[in-house]
Amino acid sequence: LLAFMVHPVYAVLVRRMRPTFAALLVLCITLLVIIIPSIFILTDLVSQANSAYAFVREQSLSFNQTGFMIAINEFFETDVGNILSSMFSHVKSVVSSSIPRILSRTGSTLLGVLLMFLVMYYALKEGPLWYKRASALLPVRRSHRRRLDDELYRMTKALFYGQILTSALTGVVCGVIFLLFGVKSPVFWGFMMAVFAF
């Protein structure tokens, strides 16, 4: 996925330098632009998820005692405040429990990242060749294969750049707006907006 997304950068760099150096430079750029900020965002996300949970829990307890909430509870014949509280508790526990597990497995995480960069390096250098070989195995005419290749490339590009980048941009913009308006835990809520936009 990352190799596909950064391949245009690789294509520009490979015109100016050897493919090996271009692939290594793209890997370094990917590390600096995507991986390292993600670590800081995930750390902040866990912290803000905890504070968001505490805030929502506190608000739901005071909200349960209002006349409006009592009327809603009677109408639905259930405790809506507890449902909201348990929902946020579940979100908090999922986010809070997944991050420490990932960080506690530092060795396997580092090995996975190393393997990811190794595959990405060869996908950048040899990806078009892999694609041509796989395409040649299709039992269709050459003209149909070319049209199929073009259509598959356009659909894949639209999926990755359209859906993933749009949802990420939605999360970033919403997080900044939340920060500007003083909403508690803007990174957490921006992340949630990106997830739900996907």
C-alpha positions in Angstrom: 0.0 0.0 0.0 2.7 2.5 1.0 4.8 1.4 -2.0 1.9 2.1 -4.3 1.3 5.5 -2.7 4.9 6.7 -2.8 5.7 5.2 -6.2 5.2 8.6 -8.0 7.9 10.1 -5.8 10.1 7.2 -6.6 9.4 7.6 -10.3 10.6 11.2 -10.2 13.7 10.4 -8.2 14.7 7.4 -10.3 15.2 9.8 -13.3 17.8 11.7 -11.3 19.6 8.9 -9.5 20.2 5.2 -9.5 17.2 3.1 -8.6 18.8 1.7 -5.4 19.4 5.2 -4.0 16.0 6.5 -5.1 14.3 3.6 -3.3 16.4 4.2 -0.2 15.6 7.9 -0.2 11.9 7.2 -0.6 12.1 4.8 2.4 13.8 7.5 4.5 11.2 10.1 3.4 8.4 7.6 4.3 10.0 7.0 7.7 10.2 10.7 8.4 6.8 11.7 7.1 4.6 8.8 8.0 6.0 6.4 10.6 7.6 8.8 13.2 4.7 11.2 13.4 2.4 8.2 13.7 4.1 7.1 16.9 3.6 10.6 18.4 0.0 10.7 17.3 -0.7 7.2 18.7 0.8 8.2 22.1 -1.2 11.4 22.2 -4.3 9.4 21.0 -4.1 7.1 24.0 -3.7 10.0 26.4 -6.6 11.9 24.9 -8.8 8.8 24.8 -8.4 8.4 28.5 -9.2 12.1 29.2 -12.2 12.0 26.7 -13.6 8.9 28.5 -13.2 10.7 31.9 -14.9 13.8 30.6 -17.8 11.9 28.9 -18.3 9.8 32.0 -18.5 12.9 34.2 -20.9 14.6 31.8 -23.1 11.6 31.4 -23.5 11.3 35.2 -24.6 15.0 35.5 -26.6 14.6 32.3 -28.5 11.7 33.7 -29.9 13.8 36.5 -31.5 16.5 34.3 -35.3 16.5 33.7 -34.8 16.0 29.9 -32.7 12.9 30.4 -35.2 11.5 32.9 -38.0 12.0 30.3 -35.9 10.3 27.6 -35.1 7.4 29.9 -38.8 7.0 30.7 -39.8 7.2 27.0 -37.4 4.6 25.9 -37.7 2.6 29.1 -34.0 2.3 29.4 -31.1 4.3 30.8 -29.7 6.1 27.8 -26.9 7.7 29.9 -25.6 4.3 30.9 -25.7 3.1 27.3 -23.7 6.2 26.1 -21.3 5.6 29.0 -20.8 2.0 28.2 -20.3 2.8 24.5 -17.5 5.3 25.4 -16.1 2.9 27.9 -15.8 0.3 25.1 -14.2 2.7 22.7 -11.7 3.8 25.4 -10.9 0.2 26.4 -10.3 -0.8 22.7 -8.0 2.2 22.1 -6.2 2.0 25.5 -5.7 -1.8 25.4 -4.4 -2.0 21.8 -1.7 0.6 22.1 0.1 -0.9 25.1 0.0 -4.3 23.5 1.6 -2.9 20.4 4.3 -1.0 22.4 5.0 -4.0 24.6 5.9 -6.1 21.6 8.6 -3.7 20.6 10.8 -6.4 19.1 8.2 -7.9 16.9 7.0 -4.4 16.0 10.5 -3.4 14.9 10.9 -6.7 13.0 7.5 -6.0 11.3 8.6 -2.5 10.4 11.9 -3.8 9.1 10.1 -6.4 7.0 7.7 -3.8 5.7 10.6 -1.5 4.6 12.3 -4.5 2.9 9.2 -5.4 1.0 8.6 -1.8 0.2 12.1 -1.4 -1.1 11.8 -4.3 -3.5 8.2 -3.3 -4.5 9.5 0.1 -5.5 12.4 -1.3 -7.5 10.8 -4.4 -8.9 7.1 -3.6 -8.6 6.4 -2.9 -12.3 8.2 -6.1 -13.3 6.2 -8.1 -10.8 3.0 -6.5 -12.2 4.0 -7.3 -15.8 4.7 -11.0 -14.9 1.4 -11.4 -13.1 -0.4 -9.7 -15.9 1.2 -12.0 -18.5 -0.3 -15.0 -16.6 -3.9 -13.8 -17.3 -5.6 -15.9 -20.0 -6.9 -13.0 -22.1 -5.8 -11.3 -25.3 -3.1 -8.7 -25.1 -5.4 -5.8 -26.1 -7.9 -6.9 -23.3 -5.0 -7.3 -20.9 -3.9 -3.7 -21.6 -7.4 -2.3 -21.0 -7.7 -4.5 -17.9 -4.3 -3.2 -16.6 -5.4 0.4 -17.2 -8.7 -0.1 -15.5 -7.2 -1.9 -12.5 -4.6 0.9 -12.1 -7.2 3.6 -12.2 -9.4 1.9 -9.7 -6.6 1.1 -7.3 -5.3 4.7 -7.5 -8.8 6.1 -7.0 -9.3 3.8 -4.0 -6.0 4.5 -2.3 -5.7 8.2 -3.0 -9.4 9.0 -2.9 -10.7 7.0 0.1 -7.7 6.8 2.4 -6.4 10.3 1.8 -9.8 11.9 2.0 -10.6 10.2 5.3 -7.2 11.2 6.7 -7.6 14.8 5.6 -11.1 14.8 7.1 -9.6 13.7 10.4 -6.8 16.3 10.3 -9.2 19.1 9.4 -11.7 18.1 12.1 -8.9 17.8 14.7 -7.7 21.3 13.9 -11.2 22.7 14.1 -11.7 20.9 17.4 -8.5 22.4 18.7 -9.5 25.9 17.5 -12.9 25.6 19.2 -11.4 24.3 22.4 -12.9 20.8 22.3 -11.2 18.5 24.8 -9.0 15.8 23.2 -8.9 17.1 19.6 -6.4 14.4 18.4 -8.7 11.7 19.7 -11.8 13.2 18.1 -10.0 13.9 14.8 -8.9 10.3 14.7 -12.4 9.1 15.3 -13.6 11.4 12.5 -11.0 9.9 10.1 -12.1 6.4 11.1 -15.8 7.1 10.6 -15.1 9.0 7.3 -13.5 5.8 5.9 
